[in-house]
Each structure stands twice: as C-alpha cells, then as structure tokens.
Amino acid sequence: MNITTEKINDFSVIKIDGRIDTSNFSELEEEVDQLFNNGVMNIIFNCSGLNYISSSGLRVFLIAQKKTILLQGRLYLCNMQPAIKEIFAISGFSNIFRICNTVEEALVQ
C-alpha cells in the first residue's frame, strides 16, 4: 500500500494505492491519527488506486468517520473502484459514509 496526503482547501486528501489488509492497515491508521492530532477536521479518502480492503481496513475508515463526527468535521470517500464500492454496499458502509465520484465533487459538498 502507498499513502500520499495533500492539502486542498480545508481538506486533507489521502490517496490510497494498493491493498489495505491485516498486514498494513496500521500504516493508514497512523496517518489518519496524525492528521487528527494536527488539528485536521476534514478528510477525503481518494480510493482511485485502492484495489482490496479487508475488515481491518474498513475499521480504519469507520474510526475516522466517528472522530470526524465528534470534531464536527467532514469525511468523504471518492473514486471507488466497482469492487470496493460493492464491499461497502454489502457491509452496509455505503449508508454510513458520504461517497462521491471525484475529489472535486467532494470538495464542493
């Protein structure tokens, strides 16, 4: 997995490439925790390069969503590949998260 973060307007955009599974989910968790510790309240997960996510990865997204709600921030997922979108639908996570087609769409929400 490769993670890059950039600041766009008042959002931190986290781009994820590769797989999130039990062997590496903690890397993403640490990146998200660091953002929250630095005062970030608005996050966009750009999932364009995400090709697999395990339950450990879903947990990282869920914890980030809960923290964002507590901080009264905003969290969006975008650019999800069909297989990842299906995992979110089957798990019921599609009802929990705001999912956009593109980063640009998330920025104007």
Number of C-alpha atoms within 10 A of each C-alpha: 17 14 14 11 17 11 11 13 9 12 19 19 22 20 19 20 17 15 18 24 16 12 10 14 20 15 14 19 17 12 15 21 16 12 15 17 10 9 9 18 20 21 27 26 21 25 21 19 17 20 17 16 18 13 14 17 19 18 13 18 20 15 14 18 20 13 17 18 14 10 14 11 15 19 24 22 23 21 19 21 15 10 13 17 16 14 17 19 12 10 11 11 17 15 10 10 15 16 21 18 14 17 19 11 12 21 17 6 9
